[in-house]
Amino acid sequence: MKRRCFAGIAAMLMGASAFAGWINEGLSVEEAHQIKRFAVVSGLGDEIHGRLFGLIRFQNKTFDMAVPGWGLNAAVAKVLAEQIVAGGKISGEVLPLAMTSSKRSEILSEARTQGFDAVLAVVAEPSVPDPALVGGVMLVREKRLGVDRIYPCGGIIVRVWRVSDGKQIGFTAPDPCDLNDKLPAWHDKWEEFSDAEKQATLTDLQDFVIERMNSALLHLKLRDK
């Protein structure tokens, strides 16, 4: 497949496609059939983590910037809900659930209050294959001998919990990076991006996350294609 993970950034940025789709736990047919009201939550936040990895660590650069109004969570939750419905594996109601918190206990409490019996949560967590990839959405630049490229990454985990007892009934960790996706620009600080570069970068990063959610639903057995 075209999309591949990228692991080993901290160790000279060596690709390792063996980590792709490293572990998955799809919903059983029985669990999916029992879901009558399914909530979809995105807890990725509106923040970009910029990371430049050079040949040696002294060349590395970082920035972390909140982007108010980006609307990533709302867009991801909406698309996921639509795709779950289209997948036909859940016969019940599927709705986005807006949350200001990404904590499991608070998500489950709100889902319970609103009468949901299961919830899919997209959460920001550091990549298990490569801890150099922090939790959330990342703009990565790799700059070393013969290589200078900019691409999207993300420390993203997707979990499905049963609301009644909080049991996890589904889990997947999407491939963290897309080396084939060339992002438009890099600057050492978000403030140095032009308005056009900011908009293009936000659009590409959102598209990357949504594409990763497509594969997540396949691994969770919430759609067939």
Backbone torsions as a table, in degrees:
resi	resn	phi	psi	omega
1	MET	NA	155.6	-175.2
2	LYS	-66.7	-41.5	-176.3
3	ARG	-79.6	131.8	178.8
4	ARG	-136.1	154.7	176.5
5	CYS	-80.9	166.8	178.3
6	PHE	-132.5	113.8	-177.5
7	ALA	-123.6	161.5	178.3
8	GLY	80.7	27.9	178.3
9	ILE	-59.9	-42.1	-177.9
10	ALA	-67.9	-21.4	-179.4
11	ALA	-111.3	68.4	174.5
12	MET	65.2	20.7	173.1
13	LEU	51.7	54.7	177.8
14	MET	-90.6	128.8	179.3
15	GLY	-67.7	148.8	-179.4
16	ALA	-150.6	83.5	-175.7
17	SER	-67.3	-10.8	178.0
18	ALA	-62.8	-21.3	179.8
19	PHE	-80.0	-11.8	-174.2
20	ALA	-58.8	127.7	180.0
21	GLY	56.5	46.4	-166.4
22	TRP	-62.3	-31.4	178.6
23	ILE	-156.3	139.3	-178.7
24	ASN	-145.4	148.9	174.4
25	GLU	-136.2	100.8	-178.3
26	GLY	-82.5	157.2	177.6
27	LEU	-69.4	140.5	174.0
28	SER	-74.1	159.9	178.1
29	VAL	-59.7	-38.2	-178.8
30	GLU	-65.9	-44.3	179.5
31	GLU	-63.2	-45.3	-179.7
32	ALA	-61.9	-39.4	-178.0
33	HIS	-66.8	-29.1	-176.7
34	GLN	-80.3	-12.7	-176.7
35	ILE	-79.1	117.8	179.1
36	LYS	-103.5	-32.2	174.8
37	ARG	-134.1	116.8	-171.6
38	PHE	-116.5	119.2	178.4
39	ALA	-94.8	145.5	177.3
40	VAL	-122.8	122.5	-177.1
41	VAL	-123.9	135.8	171.2
42	SER	-115.8	122.0	-179.6
43	GLY	-115.4	35.0	-177.7
44	LEU	-80.0	-19.8	179.4
45	GLY	77.6	176.7	178.0
46	ASP	-112.1	69.1	-176.9
47	GLU	-142.8	142.1	175.8
48	ILE	-112.9	135.9	175.1
49	HIS	-111.1	111.2	179.4
50	GLY	-93.5	132.3	-179.9
51	ARG	-137.7	121.8	172.5
52	LEU	-107.0	122.2	178.5
53	PHE	-108.6	113.0	-179.0
54	GLY	-94.0	-172.3	-179.2
55	LEU	-65.3	-38.2	175.3
56	ILE	-125.6	160.4	-171.6
57	ARG	-64.8	-23.9	179.1
58	PHE	-69.4	-14.4	177.6
59	GLN	-92.2	-5.5	-178.8
60	ASN	-70.4	146.8	177.0
61	LYS	-137.9	150.7	-179.2
62	THR	-140.9	152.5	164.8
63	PHE	-149.5	150.7	176.7
64	ASP	-132.4	121.1	-172.3
65	MET	-137.6	125.7	171.8
66	ALA	-73.0	140.0	-179.7
67	VAL	-123.5	81.6	-178.1
68	PRO	-57.8	137.7	177.8
69	GLY	85.1	1.9	179.6
70	TRP	-60.2	-43.7	178.1
71	GLY	78.3	22.2	-178.3
72	LEU	-60.6	-47.0	-177.5
73	ASN	-58.5	-46.6	-178.8
74	ALA	-63.0	-41.8	-179.0
75	ALA	-65.8	-43.4	-179.2
76	VAL	-65.6	-46.0	-179.3
77	ALA	-62.7	-41.2	-179.7
78	LYS	-63.5	-47.5	-179.0
79	VAL	-64.4	-42.7	179.2
80	LEU	-60.7	-45.8	179.5
81	ALA	-59.4	-44.2	179.4
82	GLU	-62.9	-41.3	-177.3
83	GLN	-72.8	-33.8	176.4
84	ILE	-64.9	-43.9	176.8
85	VAL	-59.8	-46.2	-179.1
86	ALA	-64.5	-28.9	-179.6
87	GLY	-70.0	-23.4	173.9
88	GLY	74.5	8.6	-179.4
89	LYS	-83.6	-23.4	177.8
90	ILE	-108.0	118.8	-177.7
91	SER	-85.3	-16.8	-178.6
92	GLY	-85.5	-167.6	-177.8
93	GLU	-78.6	137.7	178.8
94	VAL	-125.3	120.4	-174.7
95	LEU	-137.7	142.4	171.0
96	PRO	-66.1	142.7	177.5
97	LEU	-121.3	111.2	-178.9
98	ALA	-75.3	127.0	-179.5
99	MET	-135.2	139.8	173.8
100	THR	-89.3	-12.7	179.9
101	SER	-112.3	149.9	174.9
102	SER	-111.4	12.4	179.9
103	LYS	-76.9	136.3	-178.3
104	ARG	-54.9	-48.8	-176.2
105	SER	-61.4	-39.7	-178.1
106	GLU	-74.5	-36.1	176.4
107	ILE	-63.7	-47.0	-179.8
108	LEU	-64.0	-39.3	179.2
109	SER	-62.4	-45.4	180.0
110	GLU	-67.6	-40.7	178.8
111	ALA	-62.4	-39.1	178.7
112	ARG	-65.9	-42.3	179.7
113	THR	-61.1	-36.4	-177.3
114	GLN	-90.9	7.1	172.1
115	GLY	81.6	20.8	175.5
116	PHE	-84.5	149.0	176.6
117	ASP	-109.0	-3.0	172.7
118	ALA	-156.6	154.6	-179.1
119	VAL	-142.1	134.6	172.3
120	LEU	-100.5	125.5	-177.7
121	ALA	-122.0	126.9	173.2
122	VAL	-96.6	115.4	-173.3
123	VAL	-123.4	151.7	179.4
124	ALA	-89.9	116.6	177.6
125	GLU	-141.2	146.2	177.3
126	PRO	-55.5	144.9	-179.3
127	SER	-64.1	130.9	176.7
128	VAL	-69.2	-44.9	177.1
129	PRO	-60.0	-34.5	-176.0
130	ASP	-143.3	101.5	-177.9
131	PRO	-66.0	-10.1	174.7
132	ALA	-67.7	-17.8	177.8
133	LEU	-91.8	111.0	-175.0
134	VAL	-76.1	168.2	177.7
135	GLY	-70.0	133.6	-180.0
136	GLY	113.1	-166.9	-175.1
137	VAL	-94.2	133.2	-173.1
138	MET	-125.1	143.0	168.9
139	LEU	-106.8	114.8	-172.8
140	VAL	-115.2	133.3	171.6
141	ARG	-118.8	126.8	176.0
142	GLU	-106.6	117.9	-176.5
143	LYS	-133.3	104.8	178.0
144	ARG	-148.7	-172.9	-175.4
145	LEU	-56.1	117.5	176.8
146	GLY	77.5	1.1	-177.2
147	VAL	-134.1	131.2	172.1
148	ASP	-152.3	100.7	-176.3
149	ARG	-142.9	154.3	-177.1
150	ILE	-126.3	130.0	-176.2
151	TYR	-154.0	166.4	-178.6
152	PRO	-88.3	146.8	172.5
153	CYS	-139.9	171.6	177.0
154	GLY	-166.2	131.9	168.9
155	GLY	-88.1	93.7	-171.2
156	ILE	-131.8	132.0	175.1
157	ILE	-124.1	142.0	176.2
158	VAL	-118.0	122.9	-178.9
159	ARG	-123.9	146.9	174.0
160	VAL	-120.3	124.3	-179.5
161	TRP	-116.4	142.6	168.9
162	ARG	-81.9	130.2	-171.9
163	VAL	-72.7	-35.3	-173.7
164	SER	-59.3	-39.6	-177.3
165	ASP	-127.6	1.5	179.2
166	GLY	75.0	7.5	-177.8
167	LYS	-68.6	137.5	174.8
168	GLN	-78.4	123.5	-178.8
169	ILE	-116.4	1.3	176.6
170	GLY	-158.9	146.9	-177.7
171	PHE	-158.7	140.1	170.5
172	THR	-156.7	149.4	176.8
173	ALA	-119.5	99.5	-178.9
174	PRO	-59.5	152.7	175.8
175	ASP	-52.7	131.4	-169.5
176	PRO	-75.6	-24.6	-175.3
177	CYS	-135.3	158.4	174.3
178	ASP	-125.9	99.9	-178.3
179	LEU	-71.7	-17.4	-177.7
180	ASN	-85.3	-11.3	-177.9
181	ASP	-95.8	112.3	-177.2
182	LYS	-94.1	108.6	179.1
183	LEU	-75.2	155.0	-165.8
184	PRO	-73.4	-27.9	-171.3
185	ALA	-158.4	158.9	171.3
186	TRP	-138.4	136.1	167.8
187	HIS	-138.0	155.3	-176.4
188	ASP	-70.5	-17.0	177.3
189	LYS	-135.4	143.3	-180.0
190	TRP	-61.7	-32.7	-179.5
191	GLU	-64.2	-19.5	-178.6
192	GLU	-84.8	-10.3	176.2
193	PHE	-73.1	140.0	173.4
194	SER	-71.7	166.1	178.3
195	ASP	-58.9	-40.8	179.8
196	ALA	-66.1	-40.2	179.0
197	GLU	-67.2	-39.1	177.3
198	LYS	-61.1	-48.1	-177.8
199	GLN	-63.2	-43.5	179.8
200	ALA	-63.4	-40.8	179.9
201	THR	-66.2	-45.2	178.9
202	LEU	-61.6	-41.1	178.9
203	THR	-63.1	-45.4	-179.3
204	ASP	-66.1	-40.3	179.1
205	LEU	-66.3	-39.3	176.9
206	GLN	-64.3	-42.6	177.7
207	ASP	-60.7	-40.0	178.4
208	PHE	-60.9	-47.1	-179.1
209	VAL	-62.9	-43.8	-178.9
210	ILE	-64.6	-38.1	176.7
211	GLU	-62.9	-38.9	178.3
212	ARG	-66.2	-32.3	177.8
213	MET	-68.6	-31.5	175.7
214	ASN	-57.9	-48.3	-179.5
215	SER	-69.7	-33.6	178.6
216	ALA	-59.8	-42.5	-179.6
217	LEU	-64.8	-34.0	175.7
218	LEU	-63.8	-46.7	-179.4
219	HIS	-66.3	-31.3	178.6
220	LEU	-80.5	-4.2	-178.8
221	LYS	64.0	33.8	176.7
222	LEU	-99.5	-0.1	170.2
223	ARG	-160.5	159.5	-177.5
224	ASP	-98.5	-20.1	-177.8
225	LYS	-158.5	NA	NA
